[in-house]
Amino acid sequence: MTLQSIADSIKLIAAFAGIIMIAYSGFVLITSRDPAIRAEWKEIILGVIIGLCVVFLAPWLATVFSGGSYCS
């Protein structure tokens, strides 16, 4: 197993988990009437989106700041 395949696996798992969390939180937002619960799940959606951005931008950031190539 190469480092590139491990990084790709982590990105795949993160994307799958993120999509599941966004779908479930959307369901909770649609069905909930309590404003406190809705605010909590809105924060969860924001956290998931930020987390996915970090996961998918990490290779680019590593390349930019190290001056080299990522996982090669």
N, C-alpha and C positions, 0 to 999 in steps of 0.2 A: 504494500500500500504506500503510495506516495503522499507527500504533504499536500499536493494539489487535490488529490481525491478525498483526503480527509476534510480539507477546507470546503470542497464542493458538497460533501455529505452534511457538514454542519449547516451550510447555507440552505440546503434542501429541507432539513429538519426544522430550521428556524422559520422558513417560509411556510411550511405546512402548519406548524403550530401557530404562527401569526395569523394565517387565514382563518383557522378554526376559532381563535380568540376574537378576531374582529367579527366574524359571523355570529358567534354566541353573544357578544356584547351588543351587537345590533339588534338581536332578538330581544335581549333584556331591555334595551332602550325603547323598543316599540311596545312591549307588553307591560312595562312598569308604569305605575302612576305616582310613585313616591319620588319627589324631586331629589332627595338625598341619594337614593340608589341610582338615579339617572346621572347625577353629577359624578358619582364614583365610577360608573362604567364609562363615562366620557373620558375621564382621566386614564382609565385602563386602555382605551382605544388609542389615546395619544401616546402612552407609554409603549404600546406595541408598535406603533408606526415609527417612533424614534428608535426603538430597538432594531427593527428591520433595516432602517436606514444605516445604523451603525454596522450591522452585520454585512450589508452589501457594499458599503463604502470603505470598509476596512482594507480590502486589498489595494484599492486605489490610493488611500491615504498612506499605506505602508510603502507603496512604490514612490509616491511623491516625496515623503520625508526621508526615505533611506537612499533614494537615488538609484536603486537597483530594480530588479524584477521581483515579482511576488511568486513564491512557491515554484521556482524553476531551477 
